[in-house]
Amino acid sequence: MRPKFVVDEVVILQSKDFPQCNGETIVLEVESHKEYGWVYKLAIKHHAEGYADWWKESALRKKHYPGELGFDDLMASLSSPKLLTHNP
């Protein structure tokens, strides 16, 4: 299996043990670990005493970027006659 995140990717850390470290961060390194699967070294802004250098994949979330269209524009494009017409 391939890692879910790659080096230099912006991710969101959601740690239950160290909530003061939560937030956006950047993946610095990715390694395979026998027990935990993929683990990630992160650029953490808020350092907690006893925090881990490496984080399990389950503590990370993908960062979703906003789309190019606003909601109304997106809905208008989806109901466009071009999309509703079927040309066999």
Contacts in CASP RR format, 6 or more apart in sequence:
PFRMAT RR
TARGET T0000
AUTHOR 0000-0000-0000
METHOD contacts of the structure
MODEL  1
MRPKFVVDEVVILQSKDFPQCNGETIVLEVESHKEYGWVYKLAIKHHAEG
YADWWKESALRKKHYPGELGFDDLMASLSSPKLLTHNP
1 38 0 8 1.000
3 30 0 8 1.000
3 32 0 8 1.000
3 38 0 8 1.000
3 40 0 8 1.000
3 57 0 8 1.000
4 38 0 8 1.000
4 57 0 8 1.000
4 60 0 8 1.000
4 62 0 8 1.000
5 11 0 8 1.000
5 27 0 8 1.000
5 30 0 8 1.000
5 38 0 8 1.000
5 40 0 8 1.000
5 57 0 8 1.000
5 60 0 8 1.000
5 62 0 8 1.000
6 27 0 8 1.000
6 30 0 8 1.000
7 27 0 8 1.000
7 28 0 8 1.000
7 29 0 8 1.000
7 30 0 8 1.000
8 26 0 8 1.000
8 27 0 8 1.000
9 26 0 8 1.000
9 27 0 8 1.000
10 24 0 8 1.000
10 25 0 8 1.000
10 26 0 8 1.000
10 63 0 8 1.000
11 24 0 8 1.000
11 25 0 8 1.000
11 26 0 8 1.000
11 27 0 8 1.000
11 40 0 8 1.000
11 42 0 8 1.000
11 60 0 8 1.000
11 61 0 8 1.000
11 62 0 8 1.000
11 63 0 8 1.000
12 22 0 8 1.000
12 23 0 8 1.000
12 24 0 8 1.000
12 25 0 8 1.000
12 60 0 8 1.000
12 61 0 8 1.000
12 62 0 8 1.000
12 63 0 8 1.000
13 21 0 8 1.000
13 22 0 8 1.000
13 23 0 8 1.000
13 24 0 8 1.000
13 25 0 8 1.000
13 42 0 8 1.000
13 44 0 8 1.000
13 55 0 8 1.000
13 59 0 8 1.000
13 60 0 8 1.000
14 22 0 8 1.000
14 23 0 8 1.000
14 59 0 8 1.000
14 60 0 8 1.000
14 61 0 8 1.000
15 21 0 8 1.000
15 22 0 8 1.000
15 55 0 8 1.000
15 59 0 8 1.000
16 59 0 8 1.000
18 48 0 8 1.000
18 50 0 8 1.000
18 51 0 8 1.000
18 52 0 8 1.000
20 46 0 8 1.000
20 48 0 8 1.000
21 44 0 8 1.000
21 46 0 8 1.000
21 47 0 8 1.000
21 48 0 8 1.000
21 51 0 8 1.000
24 63 0 8 1.000
25 42 0 8 1.000
25 43 0 8 1.000
25 44 0 8 1.000
25 45 0 8 1.000
26 42 0 8 1.000
26 43 0 8 1.000
27 40 0 8 1.000
27 41 0 8 1.000
27 42 0 8 1.000
28 40 0 8 1.000
28 41 0 8 1.000
28 42 0 8 1.000
28 43 0 8 1.000
29 40 0 8 1.000
29 41 0 8 1.000
30 38 0 8 1.000
30 39 0 8 1.000
30 40 0 8 1.000
30 41 0 8 1.000
31 38 0 8 1.000
31 39 0 8 1.000
31 40 0 8 1.000
31 41 0 8 1.000
31 54 0 8 1.000
32 38 0 8 1.000
32 39 0 8 1.000
33 39 0 8 1.000
33 54 0 8 1.000
36 56 0 8 1.000
36 57 0 8 1.000
37 56 0 8 1.000
37 57 0 8 1.000
38 57 0 8 1.000
39 54 0 8 1.000
39 55 0 8 1.000
39 56 0 8 1.000
39 57 0 8 1.000
40 54 0 8 1.000
40 55 0 8 1.000
40 57 0 8 1.000
40 60 0 8 1.000
41 53 0 8 1.000
41 54 0 8 1.000
41 55 0 8 1.000
42 55 0 8 1.000
44 51 0 8 1.000
69 77 0 8 1.000
77 83 0 8 1.000
END
